[in-house]
């Protein structure tokens, strides 16, 4: 995997500029800054202030100021949004308002992305790089009508760049970053890298006349792992110190796209490829003496991911009036593993097995909308369809889950949805919506929503949204079967989809006085989920688990966010207080030996967060200084109290988790009219590594005495060099 295996070939399909609609729609947005234009949940691109949904934006400048390479690098600064990192697998998944990545739909240019356990949900954010990203749009709350299953907590829509202002644009980037206090450029005489994070990227765009734009690029992210208290792959003493606390991995992301746009028609085709290799190093095998020499060996393992995404979008006018926006996508992801025996002192492989496929997914997807049926400013409606066909495979041993046999299943879902927008001349707008979903596996699902917006003044408005969403069970929840002497984990093919809804009220106010601008947002949200799927421990004294629809989950809270601009200063500050409640209903789970209602307190448990971002620009120096801060308060959850539980009675206790602070800072400086750009900074300046957690964070509601949970690998420094050439 040390050589480029992505795709930079010529694409022969026509394409579109997703964010742009027909020319007359763009003309109405000429006075709106690009970062204030949104497309998520809209009939067409429009100002964020006119949207019936409250849309949060992470702009291209925000990404640059943080030197973000993957989406996981930049999302962690947002309120009520947390990145759950797994040092063992290297994955980073999202947690939004207390709900895991299973309830957050991640889109790229409005289409979901394939992943290990689902389609659009529970995405490993480190596998999405930001080289070609224009902005990230976030909508919090149920979006089931517009985006279907798994959209209860919200939507994250990554909008990529598609236009070109000049005939040629070439962008080359190199970024070097320490991993905690570990870094070196080369070791072993320059043969292999040793420590740190090493990133290179190249992006090229070319305009062909006035209608065509071609883009292509690649990104290599070489993370050499975090040694921490361990001693790396070359260590051969039998002290359980061989390996890494955070596993090494190397990723190649590549893409090619072609865009075509005229007044009433636009088309966009893009193909992307991800290849990833993760290296796991095992403990040393008891040495064997051969011909008077002792050989130190280890049974190591590599994991490989190969993902292809094809996306075609068409926008056109039908009958010279109706606006059609259609997406078509074919995606595949294969995961393989390969074991080998390694002679540690000799630095040589003794034997390597064939690669073994343990998970694969193929997805056919299409989504289309029809709007602008009537030439009326006060009324419009939209009808749409969504089609998803998911074919999943897992062999008998699929990494973290086992199956009774090779599993080869197909799940198809089909949906139709409709909504209408009413606008009055006194500032009130309302948008009701409805969706019906059909499946070859589950019963029909119905989603509803009503979005309202009222302009209190010319610079102040209030929004109210209520919407529903459901979540289909994942592949592992349905079909896993893992039984051994240590524990058992069983899936359940009779699981039913989860049902949820959310309500929210948001107030927005914008003011401007000469060089001073201010924006204030205050919002409150309530989320309710029934039939939540959990991995339940059947007997608190035995490690036997089963997936079941048993839980009710409720979250509610309030958020306040404020932005200030004065001359070259930009300050964002915010705070949130959110509480969640989990209730287990024994009448929904007859197989449990334990009394699941016992001591399972469903009171709200609250978490407080604060964030701030300060940017100061010096135009004459082409320099921007940025500081980002976030405080995540103490949290708690109810877990099984093993000391007071019996085979027929389950006792619960409250387990607490410590608070922590994150602080990042960077200086970005442009040279030669910003053709050359340097960014120097530090992440995790306060050097947070682990916190105390009184529960074993995981599934099954189990817990134990307090222990340290590793969150990050400590303070890191980075240097990013970018060269831009336009002509």
Order of alpha helices (4+ residues) and beta strands (2+ residues): alpha-beta-beta-beta-alpha-alpha-beta-beta-beta-beta-beta-alpha-beta-beta-beta-beta-beta-beta-beta-beta-beta-beta-beta-beta-beta-beta-beta-beta-beta-beta-beta-alpha-beta-beta-beta-beta-beta-beta-beta-beta-beta-beta-beta-beta-beta-beta-beta
